[in-house]
Amino acid sequence: MLRGPSAISDNGYVALLLVCLGALLVLRLVAVHASAIDFVMDEAQYWTWSRDLDFGYFSKPPLIAWIIRGAGELCGQSEACIRSASPVLYTLASLMLFATGRALFDARIGFWSAIVFATLPGVSYSSQLITTDVPLILLWTVMLYFWVMLVKRQSMGYAILLGVAIGVGLLAKQAMIYAVLCAACHAAVSRDAREALKGGRGVVALVIAVALFSPNIVWNAQNDFPTAKHTGANISWQYPYIHPLSMLEYVGVQFGVFGPILLVVLVRSALREIREPRDPNKILLLAFSLPVLTLLLVQALLSRAHGNWSATAYPAAAIFVTAVMLQLNRQVLFRVSLALHLAIAVILAAAPAFARQWPAFEQLQFLRSALGWREVAAVVRTKLAEEDYGAVLVRTRDVAAEMLYYLRDSDVPLVIWAPGPEPHDHYQMTRPFTAATPEPILFVSLRPCPATITGAFAEAEQLEVERVRLVKAYMRDVYFCRLAGYKGATSP
């Protein structure tokens, strides 16, 4: 399989790639249907957004909501149906990387680049969830291909397509703006890139991108720019500004996202290529990976950076490391890395089906937080059947998102306690508790009912605490209070 370029024809590589990606897609589709993990908070939140289509939401642009709405219309509202969009979109992204690798090098490198990317640990993990990273990565790979073709052909047509890819990508996630940074870095070191942007092509691409993204800009302006405020809060540069442990944690996560062997190859080969630039195609790929990684490394040092924030660096990096290892004939290293990633892909696909049976899962906070929400909704539904409640009240975004999804068949409205005039999440902005909320109210919480809430009502009765089993020996306590006679918020 790792023989020279003449061993298999271009069409042969295309056919082989379709078989390999098809098999991986089937595995991942079976995995999402067999998964015993409930929607994580982000997934449930995006589902609630999809019930009210708009050009923007509190923390993200709208494309994820549109995709979830489309998936739901096609096959229903189950977790498996909604999540099925993720492996499909990653398969399309892998196909785009094949096209990019073939355009830069040959079909052999394109084929293996697509396989390497499709089996990255971060992709295997992300393909089991429906998050904003999924459409972002697809559109990033589309953008990367059009940028490559624009540099090679210097065609206005590719400039238009590039602008479309960036504009739609911005509707997926704000991180698509890194494409502008990467293109600028490439233009700074490449005469071909600078030539590609001349003749109005760069301006046309930029204008189209801004035009496509403008509905979200208008929505933010109409709603006091909540997405910008949320992004600023995430950046969170505060004294003492230097957080070496946060940076080390971010670096450690990247070994898991990209793979330990590939990350080492990326760093070593990038340093060599920077010192002695030899291949303009590899410089292009580094321009669309290193600036993102460098920027987020600085962000992690100054404050914090989540591991998935660097996701856009790895499509180009996957082609780069594949080209390096194949051209240098590092077959053993390549095979060991690929075998490791294939094993991880199988484990990550199979593990969610046994989430409620394996005691080891009890030690993972993430898994505990993604289990038991269906059961929590069941006990809430039982409480609602005991009395004619006017509303359900919660105080956190995670409970709001999960209950809105798992109680989607309930007619009782759900509201969230907003402690101040400035909303801190989508639910505080769109469904805050007010004096007009119908009573009596069933307050649902994972902690005892706080005095700051119960003290705001003339009647506050604590109901029986319910226990929900998550995994073999781990339980979740669900607290309930019956509230009535709202008399105004109390001081914290």
N, C-alpha and C positions, 0 to 999 in steps of 0.2 A: 504493500500500500504506500510506502514512502519512497518508491522508486522514482527515477528521473522524470522530467516533464514529458518525454516522448512515450512513456509506458502506456498512458491512457489518453485518448483524444479529449478535446474540450467537451464534446457532447457526452462522452463517457463520464467525465467528471460531473456534469450536470445531472445525468441520470443517477449516478451513485449518490450524489448529494441529496437528491429528492428522496431516495430510499432511506438514507441514514437519518435525515431530519424528519422524515415521515414516521420512522420507527420511534424516534425520541418523542415526537409529538403524541403518538398514541400512548406511550408510557406515561407522559405527563397528564394527558386527558383522563386516563384511567386513574391516575393518582389523585387528581382533584375530585373525582367522583367518589373515590374510596376514603377520602380524608375525613377524620373524625374531629378535626379542629374547626371550631366556630369561626365566624368572621372576626378578625382582629378589629380593633377600634377604627383604624383608618378605613378598612374595607367597608365596615358598617356605615361610617360617616359618608363615604363616597356614594354608597347606595342611597342614603337619605337625600343627598344632593340630586341624584338622578330622578327622584320623584317630583322635583321642582326645577325643570330645566331653565337655565339662565346663562348669561355670558360671563358669570364669575361667581365665586364663592369666597368665604372668609379667608381661607389660607391658600387656595390654589386656583388656577384658571379652570375652565369648564370642561375640557376634553374628556377627562376621566368620567365625569357624570354622563356625558353623551354616550360614551362607549358602553358603560354599564346599562344605560337605558336601552340601547340597541340590543345588547346581549339578552336583557330581560324580555324584550319583545320577541326575540327569536325562540328562546327555549325556557322561559320562566324565571322565577325570582329565587331559585335555590342557590345556595353557596356554590355548588358545583357548576351550575350554568354560568353564573356571573364570573367565576374564576376561570372558566374555560377560555375566555378571551385572552388571558395572559400567555399560555403556551403557544397559542396561535400567532399572536403578535411577535413573540420572540422568534418563532420560526421564520416569519417574514423578515425580521431584522437580520437573521443569519443568512438568508438568501441575498439580502442587500450587501452584506459583507463579502459574500462570494463574488458578486458583481464588482465590488470595489477592489478586492484583491486581484481579480483577473485583469481589471483595467490597469492596475499599477504594476503587476508582475506577470503572472500567467494563471491558467486555470487550476494548476496543481496547488499553488499557494493560495488561490482563492478558495478552493475546496477545503483545504486544511484550516484556513482562517475561520471559515464558517463553522467547522466542526469544533475547533478550539473555543470559539466564542459561545456556541450553543451549550457546551459542557462546562463552562466556567462555574465554579461553586456559587458565585453570586447570582448567576442566571438561573441555575438549578433551584436555588432557594426562592428567588423572586418569581419564578414561573408558577409557583404554587399559590401565589397571592395576586389580587388585582389591586395595583397601586399606581400612582402617577408615574413611577419610573418606567412602567411597561410601555405606554405609548410614547413617552419621551425618548426611550432608547430606539424604538422603531424609527421615529422621525429623525433622530440624530444620525442613524445609519443611512437614511435617505439623503439627508443633508450632506453627509460625507461623500457619498457617491456623486452627487451633483457638483460638489466643490472640486472633486478630482477631475470630472469631465470638463468643468469650466476652465480649470488650469490647463488641461491638455488641448481643448478645442477652442477656447476663448470665444464662445458662442453666446449671443444674447439669449437664445432659447434656454441654455443651461443656467444663465443668470436668473431668468424668470423662475425656473423650477427651483433654484436654490432659495430664492426669496419665499416661495410658497412653502418649502420644507421648513425654513426657519420660522415663518409666521405661524404655521399650524403647530410647530413644535413649542412655540411660546404659549399656545393655548393648552398644551399638555402640562408644562411645568416651567417655572421661571428660569430653571437652570439651562434652558436652551440658549440663553443669552451668552453662555460660554462660547457658542459657535462664532460669535462676532470677535471675541477675544482671540480665539484660536486662528481665525482667518487673518486677523491683524498680525499675529505673531508669525504666521507663515509668510505673509506679504513682507514683513520686515527682513526676512532672511532669504527670500526667493524672488528672483527677477520674474520668473514665469507667473508667480502668484500676483505680482504687481501688475504685470501686463494683462492678466485676466480680469482685473478690476477696472481697467481703463475703458474708454469708449462708452462711458455711462453704465457699464454692466454692474459695477459695484453699487452705484446709486439706485439703479432699477431694483436690484435684489433687496436693498435696504428699504426702499419705499414700499415694495410689495409686502415685506415682512411686517413692517409697522402697520400697514393698512389692514392686514389680516388679524393682527393682534389688537387693533384699536377698539373693537367692541368690549374687550376686557378692560382696557384703559378707561373707557367711558363708564362701564359698570363700577369700577373702583372709585372714579370721581364722584359718581352719584351716591356712593355709600361711605364716603369719608375715608377712602383708601385703606380698607382693612387688610388687604393682602400685603401692601407695602409695610404697614405697621407690624404685621405678623412676621414678615421676612426680617425686618429690623430687629425684632425681639429674638429671633433665632440666631442672628449674627452675634448680638449681645457682647460687644466689646466693653469690658468693664475692668476697673482696677483689680488686680495688679497687672493685667494685660499679658502676662507670661504664664502659660500653663503647660509645662513640659510633660507632665503625666497625661494630660489630655492629648497632646500630640503623639506620644508613644502609643496610646490606646488606639488612636486613629490609624497609625501605621500598622499596628498589629492586626486590625480588622481588615486592612487591605490585603494582607497575606491570605486571609480567608476568602475575600471576595474574588480576587484575581488568581489565587493559587500561589503557593510558596515558590515553586520552581519558576513559574512565569514571571513573578514579580522581580525575582533576582535577575533573570535574563533581561527583563525590561530595563532595570536600572543600569546594569553593567553595559549593555549594548547601547543604551542611550548616551551614556557618558562617552563611550568610544566614538559614537557617531558625531557627537557634539565637538569633541576634540579634533577629529579628522573627518569632516563631512565628505562622503563619497557618493552617496546615493540620494538624489533629490526626492525620490519616492518615499524613502524612509524619513527624510527630513519633514515631508508633508505629514506623515503619520505621527511623528513626534510632536509636531505643532498642534495636532488635535488630541493630544493626550497629556503631555507634560505641563502645559499651562494650567490645566484643570487641577492636576495633582499638586502642583506647586502652590496655587492659590489656596487650595483647601488645607494644605499642610500649614500654611501661614495662619489660616483661620483657626485651625485646631490649636496652634500655639497661642494665639491671642485670646481664644475663648473656648470653642468646642466645634467639632465637626462630626456629624453622623457618618457612618461608614458608607452608606448608600449615596451620599452627596457626590461622590467621585465616579458614579456609574458612567457618566458620559465619556470618561477618559479611556474606557476599556474596549470599545469597538475598534478604534484605531490601534490601540496597543495590542489587541489580539492579532491583527494583521502584521504588525511590526515584529512581534516575537516569533510568530510563525515563519515569516520570511527569513529572519535571522537564523533560526534553528535549522530550517531546511537548506538554506544556502550554505551554511557552515557544516552541513551533514551531521548535526547533533541528534542522530536518530534515537540513541538510547535515552537521552534526556527527554526528548520529545515524547517517546512512547511511555516513559515512566510518568510524566506529567499527565498525559492523556488518560492513562489507565487509572491514575489516582482520581482524576476528575470524573471519569465515568463511574467509578465506584461510589463517589460522593453523590453523583446524580441519582443513582439507583437508591441509595440510602435515603436521600432527601425525598424521593418520590414515594418510597414505601413507608417511611416512619410515621407520617401523619395518620395513616390508617390505624395505627396501634397506639395512638396518643393516650387513650384512656386505659390501656392495659399494661403499659410498661412503667414499672415503678421509677425507673431512672428519669422519666419525664417530670416527676414531682420536683426534681431539683432545678428545673428550668423555669424561671419566672415568666419568660415569654410564653411558654406553652400553658402554664397555669392561667395566664391572663387571657388566653384564647380558648378556654374551655368553660363549659357550664353555663353559657349565656342563654342557651335554649331552655335549660332547666330553671334559671332565674326567671325568665319570662313566664314559665309555666306557673311558678308560685305567685308571681304578680297577677297573672290571669285569675288564679284562684281567689286572691284577695279582692280583686275587682268584682268577682261574682258574688261576694258576700254582702256588698252594699252598693248602692247606686252612686258611685263617685263621679264628681264633675271633672276631675283632671288627675293625672299622675304628675308628681313633682320629683325631679332629681336635682342633684347639685354638681355633677361632674359630666364632662363631655363624653367620657367612655361609656358611662351608664346610659346617657341620653342616646348615643349612637346605637348601642347594642339593643336597647329596649325598643327603639323606633323600628329596627329591623325585625326583631323576634316577636314584637307585638303588632306587626303590621296588619293583622286581621282585626285589631281592636279599634272600636270607635271612640274610646276615651282619649281626649287630647293629652299630649305630653308636653310639659314645660320645664324649663330649667331655672334654678335660682341664680339670679344675676346680682352679685354683691355690690356692684357700683354702676355708674352711668356709662362707663366705657366697656363695651363687650370684649371678652377675651377669647371667644370662639364663635363658631358659626351658629350654635344654638342660642347662645346669649344674644346674638344679633337678630335671629329670626323667630325665636319662640321663648322669650323671657317670661318669667312669672310676673304678673301684674295684679293690681287690686281687682281687675275685672275677671280674673281667672275663676271659673265656676267652682263652687264648693259643694260638698266636702272634698278634700284633697287627700290622695294617698301618696305619702312621701316614701320614696324608695331609696335606700342607701346601702353601701357596703360597710358603713360605719354607723355607730349609734347616732340617732337623730340629734344634731347639735342645737344648743340653746339659742344660737343666733338665728335659727330658723323657727324652732318651736316657740320661742319667745315672742315672735311676731304675730301669733294667733291667740285668740281668746280660748280656743279649745285645742289641746294637743294631747292625744292619747297614744301611748306607745303600744303597738300591737306585738303579737308573738314573733320572735325571731325565727326565721326559717334557715335550714342548713341544706346546701346543695353540694353534692359530691362532684369533684372535678376529676381526680385520678384516684388510684387505689386507696390512698390514705390521706388525701388532702380535701378539705371541705371549705366552702365559701359561705360565710354568714351573710344573710340578707336581712336588713332591718327595715321595719315599717312603722310609720306613724300616721294617725288619722288627724288631719288639721282642718280647722274651720274657724271662722270669725277673724279674718285678717284685720289687723289693727295698725299695721305699719312696720317697716323693718327696724330691727334693733341694732344697736351699735355692736361691732365685732368685739 
